[in-house]
Amino acid sequence: MADAGAPAAAAARPIDSTDPAAAAARLASLDAVFRPKSIAVIGASKRPGAIGREIVHNLISGDFHGKLFPVNPNADYIHSIKAYPSILEIPDPVDLAIIVVPAALVGRVVDECGRKGVKGLVIITAGFREIGSEGAAREAELLATCRKYGMRAVGPNCLGVFNAEPAVSLNATFAPGVPLCGPVGFVSQSGALGIAIWTEMQKRNVGFSQFVSIGNKIDITGNDLIEYWENDSLTKIIALYIEDLGTPERFTKLARQISRSKPILMVKSGRTKAGARAASSHTGALSGLDAATDALLRQVGVIRARTIDEMMALLLGFSRCPLPKGRRVAVLTNAGGPGIMATDALVGHGMELAEISAKTQKRLASKLPAEASVSNPIDMIASADTDSFRDCLEILLKADEVDIAIVAFVPPIMVDPMRVVRAVTETMHHAGKPVYMVLMAEEQYYDRIPREIPECPPIYRYPETAALAATEMANHAAWIERDGGSIPVIHADREEAQRLLNETAVPGEYLDAVHALRLLETYGFPLAPWRWVGTAEEAVGAADALGYPVALKVAGRKVVHKSDVGGVILDILNRLEMEGAVGSMTRSLRKLGHDPEESGFLVQKMMTPGREVILGMNRDPVIGPVLLFGMGGKYVEVFRDVALRVHPITDVEAREMVESIRGYPLLEGVRGDAPVALPVIHDALLRLSAMITDLDRFAEIDLNPFLMAPEADACRIVDARIRIRE
């Protein structure tokens, strides 16, 4: 079965209505797929190993609580159940049809389902959009038929659906084995990876509430399922493997709302896809497709895993542990190496190693030999037995200074790993704090423990994985409590801004420097004083008016990076230097094919040198406008010290952008430097967001460098590039 990577056609997206009645009806329509009373398997087969037979078998062995009707025109019975030549000849009503016929026949079968009154479809068959234009045309016909009859559809090109709800017990997949009933609602856009995830969950003894392989998602999407699971009592955790976000606006709204009550975990593939086209601006070069996705997920509280293995590690943590109350971690181990590795990983993730109080250390010391270390990480040494783990873990979990515990255990020959895990399990459940266990043992224990101790803490092979799970759960707990802020009202001359764009904007091209600066002035950005001039004589007059020293810059729209072509001369001190600068710049630019006399020059007041930052915006082809902040200047693409957020941003997000870059201490002031006027940056970011909201005509914006000083009135933007959308 081929994996479907391309996004579904726009017409396939469910309408995101704000009408409560419409939303309720949209959600209720999915019950035909996930809570059917009767199922027809069209393409059911007697042949062992055939998908049509495996699905019938899984429905029966899974004890589906409803009627089952195999459909095959060439068989009297399938799996000892009477078969029907077509769905139209089934005498009873049918809620859900599972379609496993050749692609060329699917269209006719779907139409028959519509005439029968079927309300839900799971189209297993491949051979649609993923094979090219012919398959895409067949897929479009399927969607039209579904819309005609009001049917909801999963697929085509999918693995099927699963619902562990005891009143339903639906396994309409051809995946091997039967997973447990558990807290995880899982969406997989890939059938092959869906099988891998299905299998891994069984190995780790983590259960599904529902599992859906959405395939080409002509109708039912990941966004539909996130919304469907919001109020599902069995689903406590939502997890997705997806290749595209569907409708980003709808995803953003749903995820921001639902992730506060249920964690949403995601593996988003396509991180290196060439969707991040080459861009000529600094902001475009720094904010590719995957960076924009990261920014969006961070803003809406979605936890992103980079690999399937990371996803499994996080699912273990979220399904077995309560959320922590803070970030202070105690590491308890019987071997120094794993304790050090866990400590390094935790600190690298921004977690805090708990400061163990003298009182707690004294209690620990009473349970351990003199050779043990009772400072964090607590090394009980190799002689630690089951009682040592139980007693010391209990002490740590009762300590006010500890929010989280990581227990790293390397079993010596004289200690039974099963007894230690049972002791840790009992202690964890009495304490109500999260415990993550690192077990570096023989292979057999990774299979035995989940089966024999199903309530055990999440168990990891290596300390770094446990540290990652602890970090992401602490981050999520903090995000839930975080004040998201608000979008303030920005005062601007919007009418003048619109007029400037109407008169000067050329789709796909940059605004010339003069109109870029004038546009920024309408929104109140702090700019270095400037004048536009056309001749050397006018340049001298402008410099006299502004006051020396000044800078001279070429003003044409065709020169984007001015300093690369000799289009910037700084620190001009007098009339004579200005006349020479105009002549020199004119000659240099003409050699490169530019004629500065066509567009003129900018004369700009030289500002006091300060700490340079960049503000910017790039329009992601899928997500839309992405805002950027970072350390600026001509080396911005070398250091790449930037933060991204998807537009629009709140006042809290503006502050978070500034505080999240590595260079933030430079802005706060180091080695005797005074802090810069940070509120000026926050205000400028909010003005940039407001300008994008109001005008929505920009492809890229660079405000770089933005010179920052301790005094607010000394902070000035000295250069701007603004490119208009195609």
C-alpha positions in Angstrom: 0.0 0.0 0.0 1.5 3.3 -1.0 1.8 6.2 1.5 -0.1 9.3 0.7 1.9 12.4 1.2 0.2 15.1 -0.7 -2.5 17.2 1.0 -6.1 16.5 0.1 -7.8 18.8 -2.3 -9.3 22.0 -0.8 -12.7 20.9 -1.7 -12.3 17.8 0.6 -11.9 19.9 3.7 -14.9 20.0 6.0 -16.3 23.5 6.4 -15.1 25.0 9.7 -18.5 26.5 10.8 -18.7 28.5 14.0 -22.4 27.6 14.2 -22.7 25.3 17.3 -25.5 23.2 15.7 -23.5 22.7 12.5 -20.4 21.8 14.5 -22.4 19.2 16.6 -23.8 17.7 13.4 -20.4 17.5 11.9 -19.0 15.6 14.9 -22.1 13.3 15.2 -21.7 12.3 11.5 -18.4 10.6 12.5 -20.2 8.1 14.7 -21.2 6.2 11.6 -17.5 5.4 11.1 -16.4 4.9 14.7 -19.6 3.6 16.4 -21.5 1.7 13.8 -24.3 -0.8 14.6 -23.8 -2.7 11.4 -20.9 -3.1 8.9 -20.6 -4.4 5.4 -17.2 -5.5 4.2 -17.3 -5.1 0.4 -14.6 -7.2 -1.1 -14.6 -9.7 1.7 -12.5 -12.8 0.7 -12.2 -16.5 1.5 -8.5 -16.4 0.5 -6.2 -16.6 3.5 -3.9 -13.5 3.7 -6.2 -11.4 1.5 -7.0 -8.0 3.0 -10.7 -8.6 2.6 -10.5 -11.7 4.7 -8.2 -10.3 7.4 -10.6 -7.4 8.0 -13.6 -9.8 8.4 -11.4 -11.9 10.7 -10.3 -8.9 12.8 -13.9 -7.8 13.2 -15.0 -11.2 14.4 -12.0 -11.9 16.7 -12.2 -8.4 18.1 -15.8 -9.2 19.1 -17.5 -6.3 17.2 -20.8 -5.4 18.9 -23.0 -5.2 15.8 -24.1 -7.0 12.7 -21.5 -8.0 10.1 -22.3 -8.5 6.3 -19.6 -9.8 4.0 -20.1 -8.8 0.4 -18.6 -10.8 -2.4 -20.6 -11.8 -5.6 -18.6 -15.0 -6.0 -19.0 -16.5 -2.5 -22.0 -17.8 -0.6 -20.2 -17.3 2.8 -17.1 -15.7 4.2 -15.6 -16.9 7.5 -18.8 -19.0 8.1 -21.0 -15.9 7.6 -23.6 -15.6 4.8 -22.2 -13.4 2.0 -24.2 -11.1 -0.3 -23.5 -10.3 -3.9 -23.8 -6.6 -3.4 -24.6 -4.1 -0.6 -27.9 -3.4 -2.3 -29.1 -7.0 -1.5 -28.4 -6.8 2.2 -31.9 -6.7 3.8 -30.8 -4.8 6.9 -29.7 -1.1 7.2 -25.9 -0.7 7.0 -24.1 2.1 8.9 -20.5 1.5 7.8 -19.1 0.0 4.6 -15.5 -1.1 4.4 -14.4 -1.2 0.8 -11.6 -3.5 -0.4 -12.3 -3.8 -4.1 -10.0 -2.9 -7.1 -9.6 0.9 -7.6 -11.6 0.8 -10.9 -14.6 -0.6 -9.1 -14.6 1.7 -6.0 -16.6 4.5 -7.7 -19.5 2.2 -8.5 -19.4 0.6 -5.1 -19.5 4.0 -3.3 -22.5 5.0 -5.4 -24.3 1.8 -4.4 -23.4 2.6 -0.7 -25.0 6.0 -1.1 -28.2 4.5 -2.6 -28.3 1.9 0.2 -28.3 4.8 2.8 -24.8 4.0 4.2 -23.5 7.0 6.3 -19.8 5.9 6.8 -17.1 4.6 4.5 -13.6 3.2 5.1 -12.0 2.9 1.7 -8.9 0.6 2.1 -8.2 0.4 -1.7 -5.1 2.2 -3.0 -4.6 3.5 -6.6 -5.9 7.1 -6.3 -4.2 10.5 -6.0 -0.9 8.8 -5.0 -0.5 7.3 -8.5 -1.0 10.5 -10.5 -3.7 12.4 -12.4 -5.9 9.4 -13.4 -6.1 8.4 -9.7 -6.7 12.0 -8.7 -9.7 12.2 -11.0 -11.2 9.0 -9.6 -10.6 10.4 -6.1 -12.5 13.6 -7.0 -15.4 11.5 -8.2 -15.5 9.6 -4.9 -15.6 12.9 -3.0 -18.4 14.2 -5.1 -20.4 11.0 -4.5 -19.8 11.2 -0.8 -21.1 14.8 -0.7 -24.1 13.8 -2.9 -25.3 11.2 -0.4 -24.0 12.8 2.8 -21.5 10.0 3.6 -18.4 10.5 5.7 -15.3 8.7 4.4 -11.9 7.6 5.7 -9.2 7.0 3.0 -8.8 5.9 0.3 -5.4 4.1 0.5 -5.6 3.5 4.3 -5.1 0.8 6.9 -8.6 1.1 8.5 -10.0 2.2 11.9 -10.1 0.9 15.4 -12.3 1.8 18.4 -11.6 0.1 21.7 -14.7 1.4 23.4 -16.2 -1.6 25.1 -19.7 -0.9 23.8 -18.3 -1.0 20.2 -15.1 -3.1 20.1 -14.3 -2.2 16.5 -11.2 -3.5 14.7 -11.8 -2.6 11.1 -8.1 -2.9 10.1 -5.8 -5.5 8.5 -3.0 -4.8 11.1 -1.6 -7.7 13.1 -2.4 -8.3 16.7 -4.9 -6.6 19.0 -3.8 -3.5 21.0 -5.1 -2.8 24.5 -7.9 -0.5 25.3 -6.0 2.6 26.5 -5.9 6.4 26.5 -4.4 7.2 23.1 -6.3 8.4 20.1 -3.9 8.0 17.2 -4.0 9.3 13.6 -1.6 8.1 11.0 -1.5 9.5 7.5 0.8 6.7 6.4 -0.5 3.1 6.4 2.9 1.6 6.6 3.9 3.7 9.6 0.5 3.1 11.0 1.3 -0.6 11.2 4.7 0.1 12.8 3.0 2.3 15.5 0.3 -0.2 16.0 2.9 -2.9 16.7 5.1 -0.7 18.9 2.2 0.2 21.1 1.4 -3.5 21.7 5.1 -4.1 22.6 5.1 -1.3 25.1 1.6 -2.2 26.5 0.1 1.2 25.8 -3.4 1.1 24.5 -5.5 3.0 22.0 -8.9 4.5 22.6 -9.2 4.9 18.8 -6.8 4.4 15.9 -7.3 5.9 12.4 -5.3 5.5 9.3 -6.6 8.4 7.2 -4.6 7.7 3.9 -5.4 10.3 1.2 -8.0 11.9 3.6 -10.5 13.0 0.9 -13.0 13.7 3.7 -12.1 12.9 7.3 -8.9 14.6 8.3 -6.6 14.8 11.3 -8.3 18.0 12.3 -11.7 16.3 12.3 -10.4 13.6 14.6 -8.7 16.1 17.0 -12.1 17.8 17.3 -13.9 14.5 17.6 -11.7 13.3 20.5 -11.9 16.6 22.4 -15.0 15.3 24.4 -14.3 11.6 24.1 -14.1 10.2 27.6 -11.7 7.3 26.7 -9.2 9.5 24.8 -6.8 11.2 27.2 -4.0 11.8 24.8 -4.1 12.7 21.1 -1.2 11.6 18.9 -0.6 12.1 15.2 1.8 11.1 12.4 1.0 13.5 9.6 2.6 14.8 6.5 0.7 18.1 6.3 -1.4 20.1 8.7 -4.5 20.2 6.5 -6.1 23.6 7.0 -3.6 25.4 9.2 -6.1 28.0 10.5 -8.5 25.2 11.7 -5.7 23.2 13.1 -4.4 26.2 15.0 -7.8 27.0 16.5 -8.5 23.4 17.5 -5.0 22.6 18.9 -4.8 25.8 21.0 -8.2 25.0 22.6 -7.8 21.2 23.1 -4.2 21.0 24.1 -5.0 22.7 27.4 -7.1 19.7 28.4 -5.5 16.8 26.5 -1.9 16.7 25.3 -1.4 16.6 21.6 1.7 14.8 20.4 2.8 14.9 16.7 5.4 13.5 14.4 5.3 15.9 11.4 7.4 14.6 8.5 8.7 16.5 5.5 11.2 18.5 7.6 13.6 18.9 4.7 11.1 19.1 1.8 12.0 21.8 -0.7 8.8 23.7 0.1 11.0 26.2 1.8 11.9 28.0 -1.4 15.1 30.1 -1.6 14.4 33.7 -0.5 16.4 36.8 -1.1 15.8 38.3 2.3 17.4 37.4 5.6 14.1 36.5 7.1 13.2 34.2 4.2 16.6 32.4 4.5 16.1 32.0 8.3 12.4 30.8 8.4 12.0 27.7 6.2 9.0 25.4 6.1 10.0 23.3 9.1 10.9 26.2 11.3 7.5 27.7 10.6 5.9 24.4 11.6 7.9 24.3 14.8 6.8 27.9 15.6 3.1 27.1 15.0 3.2 23.9 17.1 5.0 25.7 20.0 2.4 28.5 20.0 -0.6 26.1 20.2 0.9 23.8 22.8 1.4 20.8 20.5 4.4 18.6 21.5 6.5 17.7 18.5 8.5 14.4 18.3 11.2 14.2 15.7 11.0 10.4 15.3 8.5 7.6 15.8 10.8 6.4 18.7 10.5 9.8 20.4 6.8 9.7 19.9 6.6 6.2 21.6 8.8 7.5 24.5 6.5 10.5 25.0 3.4 8.4 24.8 4.8 6.2 27.6 5.4 9.2 29.8 2.1 10.9 29.2 0.1 7.6 29.6 1.8 6.4 32.8 2.7 9.6 34.7 0.8 12.7 36.1 2.0 16.1 34.9 4.7 17.5 37.1 4.2 20.6 39.3 7.6 22.0 38.4 10.9 21.4 36.7 13.1 20.2 39.6 14.4 16.7 39.0 16.0 14.2 41.4 18.1 11.4 39.7 18.3 8.2 41.7 20.7 5.5 40.5 22.9 2.6 41.5 25.5 3.5 38.9 27.4 6.7 38.4 27.5 6.8 34.6 23.7 6.7 33.9 23.2 9.4 36.6 25.7 11.7 34.9 24.2 11.1 31.5 20.7 11.8 32.9 22.0 15.0 34.5 23.7 16.2 31.3 20.5 15.6 29.3 18.2 17.3 31.8 20.4 20.4 32.0 20.7 20.5 28.2 16.9 20.5 28.0 16.6 23.4 30.4 15.4 21.4 33.4 16.6 22.0 37.0 18.5 19.5 39.0 16.8 19.6 42.4 18.8 21.0 45.3 18.5 18.3 47.9 18.0 19.8 51.3 20.1 18.9 54.3 17.0 17.3 55.9 16.4 15.1 52.9 20.1 14.2 52.5 20.2 13.1 56.1 17.2 10.8 55.6 18.8 9.3 52.4 22.1 8.7 54.3 20.3 6.7 56.9 19.2 4.2 54.3 22.5 3.9 52.4 26.1 2.9 53.0 28.7 5.6 53.8 30.2 5.2 50.3 26.9 6.4 48.6 26.4 10.0 47.4 23.3 11.7 48.7 23.7 14.9 46.6 21.9 15.0 43.3 22.3 12.8 41.3 21.9 10.3 44.2 24.3 7.4 43.6 23.3 4.5 45.9 26.2 2.4 44.5 26.0 -1.1 43.0 25.1 -2.8 46.3 21.7 -1.0 46.4 18.9 -3.6 46.6 15.1 -3.5 46.3 14.7 -1.8 49.7 17.2 0.8 48.8 15.3 1.8 45.7 12.0 1.8 47.6 13.1 3.7 50.6 15.2 6.4 48.8 12.6 7.0 46.1 9.9 7.4 48.8 12.1 10.0 50.6 12.7 11.9 47.4 9.1 11.9 46.3 8.0 13.2 49.7 10.6 16.1 49.6 9.1 19.5 48.8 12.2 20.3 46.7 11.5 17.5 44.2 8.9 17.6 41.4 10.1 14.7 39.2 12.2 11.6 39.8 14.3 9.7 37.3 15.4 6.2 38.5 18.3 4.7 36.6 18.9 1.0 37.4 21.7 -1.2 36.1 20.8 -4.6 37.5 23.7 -6.4 39.2 23.6 -10.2 39.3 22.4 -10.4 42.9 19.3 -8.1 42.4 16.1 -9.2 40.7 15.0 -6.4 38.2 11.4 -7.5 38.5 11.4 -6.9 42.3 13.0 -3.4 41.9 10.5 -2.4 39.2 7.6 -3.5 41.4 9.0 -1.5 44.3 9.4 1.6 42.2 5.8 1.1 40.8 4.3 0.9 44.3 6.2 3.9 45.5 5.3 6.0 42.5 1.6 5.4 42.8 1.6 6.4 46.4 3.4 9.7 45.8 1.4 11.3 42.9 4.6 12.7 41.3 6.0 11.5 37.9 8.7 8.9 37.9 10.6 7.8 34.8 12.7 4.7 35.0 15.8 3.9 33.0 16.4 0.1 33.0 19.7 -1.0 31.4 19.0 -4.8 31.6 18.8 -8.0 29.5 16.4 -7.9 26.6 13.9 -10.3 28.1 12.9 -7.7 30.7 11.6 -5.2 28.2 9.0 -7.7 27.1 8.2 -9.1 30.5 7.8 -6.0 32.5 4.9 -4.4 30.5 3.0 -7.6 30.6 3.7 -8.7 34.2 3.6 -5.2 35.8 1.1 -3.2 33.6 1.0 -0.3 36.1 4.8 0.2 36.0 6.3 3.6 35.3 7.5 4.5 31.8 10.6 2.4 31.3 13.4 3.6 28.9 16.6 1.9 27.8 18.7 5.1 28.1 18.8 8.2 30.4 18.5 10.7 27.5 15.1 9.4 26.5 13.8 9.6 30.1 15.1 13.1 30.3 13.3 14.1 27.1 10.0 12.7 28.3 10.4 14.5 31.7 11.2 17.7 29.9 8.3 17.6 27.5 5.8 16.8 30.2 7.2 19.7 32.3 7.0 22.0 29.3 3.4 21.0 28.7 2.4 21.5 32.3 3.9 25.0 32.2 2.2 25.8 28.9 -1.2 24.9 30.4 -0.7 27.4 33.2 0.8 30.1 30.9 -1.1 33.3 30.3 -1.4 33.6 26.5 -1.7 37.3 26.6 -3.8 39.5 24.2 -3.4 41.4 20.9 -3.4 45.1 21.7 -4.9 47.9 19.6 -2.2 49.6 17.5 -2.8 53.1 16.4 -1.7 53.7 12.8 -2.6 55.8 9.7 -4.1 52.8 7.9 -5.7 54.9 5.2 -2.3 56.4 4.2 -0.6 53.0 4.4 -3.2 51.6 2.0 -2.8 54.5 -0.4 1.0 54.1 -0.5 0.7 50.4 -1.3 -2.0 51.0 -4.0 0.2 53.6 -5.7 3.6 51.9 -5.5 3.4 48.1 -4.8 4.4 45.8 -7.7 3.5 42.2 -7.1 6.6 40.1 -6.6 8.9 43.1 -6.2 10.4 45.1 -3.4 9.1 48.5 -2.4 11.7 51.1 -3.1 13.5 52.3 0.0 11.6 55.6 0.2 8.1 54.1 0.2 9.2 51.3 2.5 10.2 53.9 5.1 7.1 55.9 4.6 5.0 52.8 5.1 6.7 52.1 8.4 6.2 55.7 9.4 2.4 55.2 9.1 2.6 52.5 11.7 4.8 54.4 14.1 8.0 52.4 13.8 11.0 54.3 15.2 13.2 55.2 12.2 16.5 56.9 11.9 15.8 60.4 10.5 16.2 60.4 6.7 15.7 62.4 3.5 15.4 61.3 -0.1 17.6 63.1 -2.6 18.3 63.0 -6.3 21.6 64.9 -6.8 24.8 65.6 -4.9 23.6 69.1 -4.2 20.4 67.9 -2.6 22.4 65.3 -0.7 24.5 68.1 0.8 21.4 70.1 1.8 19.8 67.0 3.4 22.9 66.3 5.4 23.1 69.9 6.6 19.5 69.7 7.7 19.9 66.3 9.5 23.3 67.1 11.0 26.5 65.3 10.4 27.6 62.5 10.6 25.2 60.9 8.0 25.0 57.8 5.8 24.4 57.7 2.1 22.4 54.8 0.6 21.1 53.9 -2.8 17.3 54.0 -2.9 16.2 51.8 -5.8 13.9 48.9 -5.5 16.2 46.6 -7.5 19.1 46.8 -5.0 18.1 44.5 -2.1 21.4 44.0 -0.3 22.9 47.5 -0.7 26.2 46.8 1.1 27.0 44.0 -1.3 27.2 46.3 -4.3 28.7 49.4 -2.7 25.3 51.1 -2.1 26.1 52.2 1.4 28.7 54.7 2.6 28.7 55.5 6.4 30.1 58.2 8.6 30.1 61.1 6.1 31.4 64.0 8.2 31.1 67.1 5.9 30.0 68.6 2.6 33.1 67.6 0.7 32.9 64.0 1.8 29.2 63.9 0.8 29.9 65.2 -2.7 32.7 62.6 -3.0 30.4 59.8 -1.7 27.7 60.6 -4.2 30.2 60.5 -7.1 31.9 57.4 -5.9 28.7 55.5 -5.3 27.3 56.5 -8.7 30.4 55.2 -10.5 30.5 51.9 -8.6 26.8 51.2 -9.2 27.0 52.0 -12.9 29.8 49.4 -13.3 27.4 46.8 -12.0 24.5 47.9 -14.2 22.6 50.0 -11.7 21.8 53.7 -12.4 21.2 55.4 -9.0 20.1 58.6 -10.7 16.9 56.8 -11.7 15.8 56.2 -8.1 18.0 58.6 -6.1 19.6 58.2 -2.7 18.8 58.2 0.9 20.6 60.4 3.3 20.2 59.1 6.8 21.3 60.4 10.2 24.1 58.2 11.7 22.8 56.8 14.9 24.9 56.0 18.0 26.2 52.4 17.6 24.1 50.0 19.6 23.1 46.4 19.9 21.7 45.3 16.6 18.5 43.2 16.3 16.3 42.1 13.3 12.5 42.1 13.0 11.1 40.3 10.0 8.3 38.4 8.4 8.2 35.6 5.8 5.1 34.1 4.2 5.2 30.4 4.5 3.4 28.8 1.5 1.2 26.6 3.8 1.1 28.3 7.2 1.1 31.9 6.1 2.9 34.9 7.7 5.7 33.9 10.2 7.3 36.6 12.3 11.0 36.6 13.2 13.1 38.3 15.9 16.8 37.9 16.5 20.2 39.4 16.8 20.7 41.4 13.7 23.3 43.1 11.5 25.1 41.8 8.5 26.0 38.5 10.2 22.4 37.5 11.0 22.5 34.5 8.7 25.8 33.4 10.1 24.7 33.3 13.8 21.1 32.3 13.0 20.1 33.4 16.5 16.4 34.0 15.9 12.9 33.2 17.3 9.9 32.6 15.1 6.2 32.9 15.8 3.2 32.4 13.5 1.2 35.6 12.9 -0.6 37.2 14.7 1.2 37.4 18.0 0.0 38.5 21.5 1.9 40.8 23.8 3.1 37.8 25.8 4.4 36.1 22.6 6.2 39.3 21.7 8.1 39.2 25.0 8.7 35.4 24.7 10.2 35.9 21.2 12.7 38.4 22.6 13.6 36.4 25.7 14.0 33.0 23.8 17.0 33.9 21.7 20.5 32.9 22.8 21.7 36.5 22.7 19.0 37.8 25.1 21.6 38.3 27.8 23.3 40.9 25.5 20.1 42.8 25.4 19.7 42.6 29.2 23.2 44.0 29.6 26.5 42.1 30.4 29.9 43.3 31.7 28.6 46.6 32.8 26.5 47.4 29.8 23.1 48.9 30.6 20.0 46.9 29.3 18.5 48.1 26.1 14.9 49.5 26.0 13.2 46.1 25.6 9.6 47.6 25.5 10.6 49.3 22.3 11.3 45.8 20.7 8.0 44.4 22.1 6.1 47.4 20.7 7.7 47.1 17.3 6.9 43.4 17.0 3.3 44.1 17.8 3.2 46.9 15.2 4.7 44.6 12.6 2.0 42.0 13.4 -0.7 44.7 13.2 0.6 45.9 9.8 0.5 42.4 8.4 -3.0 41.9 9.7 -4.3 45.2 8.2 -2.6 45.0 4.8 -1.9 41.3 4.1 0.1 42.1 1.0 3.6 41.2 2.0 5.7 38.3 1.0 8.8 39.3 3.1 9.8 42.0 5.4 13.3 42.7 6.9 13.8 45.5 9.5 17.6 45.2 9.9 19.5 46.5 11.6 17.3 47.8 14.4 19.8 49.7 16.7 18.9 49.3 20.3 20.0 51.5 23.1 19.2 51.9 26.8 17.1 55.0 26.0 13.8 54.4 24.2 14.1 57.5 22.0 17.6 56.4 20.8 16.4 53.1 19.4 16.1 53.3 15.6 15.5 51.1 12.6 18.1 52.1 9.9 17.2 49.8 7.0 14.0 48.1 5.7 13.2 45.7 2.9 9.6 44.9 2.0 8.6 42.6 -0.8 5.0 42.4 -2.1 3.2 39.1 -2.6 2.9 37.6 -6.1 
